Structure formats: C-alpha cells, structure tokens
Amino acid sequence: MELFSDEYFMKKAFAKAQEAFEADEIPVGAVMVSQNRIIAQASNLTECLNDVTAHAEMQAITAAANQLGGKYLNDCTLYVTLEPCVMCAGALAWAQLGRLVYGAHDEKRGYHKFAPDALHPRTEVTSGVMGDVCSELIKDFFRKKRK
C-alpha cells in the first residue's frame, strides 16, 4: 500500500476550501484520514446552514465518526487548511484525535491564542503544511468581501 504525504492530503483539504470559496463560505477545508485513506471530507457550511458551529472540522468529525461507527478518532489524522478555533479544538479533544495537521496559522481566532492546551494530550500536531497557499486563499476571500 502506498503511503501518502501530508502535502498530498492537505491538497485534498485545500480543494474542499476552494469549493467553500466558490460557495461564498469562509474557505476552510478538511479531510479525515484513517489508515492512509480519506474517510471524511468537509468544508465550512456556516453560511449555507446559518449555523456558527458548522466549521469544516466539526463536519469532518461527524462524518468520520459515522463512517467508523464510533466517536473516538484516536487512529485518525485531520488535515485542515486553517488552525482550528477553540470550539473545534475542544471537539477534537473529545474525539481523542490522534493527529492534527493544519496549514495556515490563525493569529486572531486560532486555539493557540486562547487555549493552547485544548487538544487531547496525546494528539500530535504538525502545522504549516501548505501554510502560505492556505493563508492566501483566506486573505483573497476577505479582500473580495471588502470590495
């Protein structure tokens, strides 16, 4: 079985972020991976669902738990284009996520700013994967909104 890289899966998450951008949602995409296989894909749906909790990470957690038939994701890796907020980090902690890989840092609302210990203590974190590209997509979205 071929092992895929972090960049490979982040590109899949980035494609979901681009879909969100085109749907006029804040462009954040996520994919949940188990045993080197994508088991869930999601993007922000906060505008579409009129729900402030409909972040890409939350959608991915729910879809992955349904796919696996259990609420714990300790053998999974979540790839997300933006650093999770505190709400999402808390949900990832409850799900006991095994590994988190994110692209762009979120200086304003990321979990590191408000609750750096929010994730489960055993969750491994890798940051900055395709960070510049992920950050630029979000900046483009908000530039477009300000016009």
Residue pairs with C-beta under 8 A, 6 or more apart in sequence:
1 36
2 36
3 36
4 36
6 79
6 101
6 126
6 129
7 129
7 130
9 31
9 33
9 38
9 77
9 79
9 101
10 79
10 81
10 101
10 103
10 129
10 130
10 134
11 130
12 29
12 31
12 38
12 41
12 79
13 29
13 30
13 31
13 41
13 79
13 80
13 81
13 103
14 29
14 81
14 103
14 130
14 133
14 134
14 137
15 29
16 29
16 30
16 31
16 41
16 42
16 43
16 56
16 81
17 27
17 28
17 29
17 43
17 56
17 81
17 134
17 137
18 27
18 29
18 137
19 29
19 43
20 26
20 27
20 28
20 29
20 43
20 44
20 56
21 27
21 137
21 140
21 141
23 43
23 47
23 48
24 47
25 43
25 44
25 45
25 46
25 47
25 48
26 44
26 46
26 47
26 138
26 141
27 43
27 44
27 81
27 137
27 138
27 141
28 43
28 44
28 55
28 56
28 57
28 80
28 81
28 82
28 138
29 41
29 42
29 43
29 56
29 80
29 81
30 40
30 41
30 42
30 43
30 56
30 57
30 59
30 60
30 78
30 79
30 80
30 81
31 38
31 40
31 41
31 42
31 60
31 78
31 79
32 38
32 39
32 40
32 41
32 60
32 61
32 63
32 64
32 73
32 76
32 77
32 78
32 79
33 39
33 76
33 77
33 78
33 79
34 64
34 68
34 73
34 75
34 76
34 77
35 75
39 63
39 64
39 67
39 68
39 76
40 59
40 60
40 61
40 63
40 64
40 67
41 60
41 63
42 56
42 57
42 58
42 59
42 60
42 63
43 56
43 59
44 54
44 55
44 56
45 51
45 54
45 59
46 52
46 53
46 54
46 55
48 54
53 87
55 84
55 85
55 87
55 88
56 80
56 81
57 78
57 80
57 84
57 88
57 91
57 92
58 87
58 88
58 91
60 78
60 80
61 73
61 78
61 91
61 92
61 95
64 73
64 76
65 71
65 73
65 95
68 76
71 94
71 95
72 95
72 96
73 92
73 95
73 96
73 97
73 98
74 96
74 97
74 98
74 122
75 98
76 97
76 98
76 99
77 97
77 98
77 99
77 100
77 101
78 92
78 97
78 99
78 100
78 101
79 101
79 102
79 129
80 100
80 101
80 102
80 103
81 102
81 103
81 104
81 130
81 134
81 137
81 138
82 102
82 103
82 104
82 106
82 110
82 134
82 138
83 102
83 104
83 105
83 106
83 110
83 111
83 112
83 127
84 92
84 100
84 102
84 110
84 111
85 106
85 109
85 110
85 111
86 109
86 111
86 114
86 115
86 118
88 111
89 111
89 115
89 118
89 119
90 115
90 118
92 100
92 119
92 120
92 123
93 118
93 119
93 120
93 123
95 120
96 120
96 122
96 123
97 119
97 120
97 123
98 122
98 123
98 124
99 123
99 124
99 125
99 126
100 119
100 123
100 124
100 125
100 126
101 125
101 126
101 127
101 129
102 125
102 126
102 127
102 128
102 129
103 127
103 128
103 129
103 130
103 131
103 133
103 134
103 135
104 131
104 132
104 134
104 135
104 138
105 112
105 127
105 128
105 131
105 135
106 113
107 113
111 118
111 119
119 125
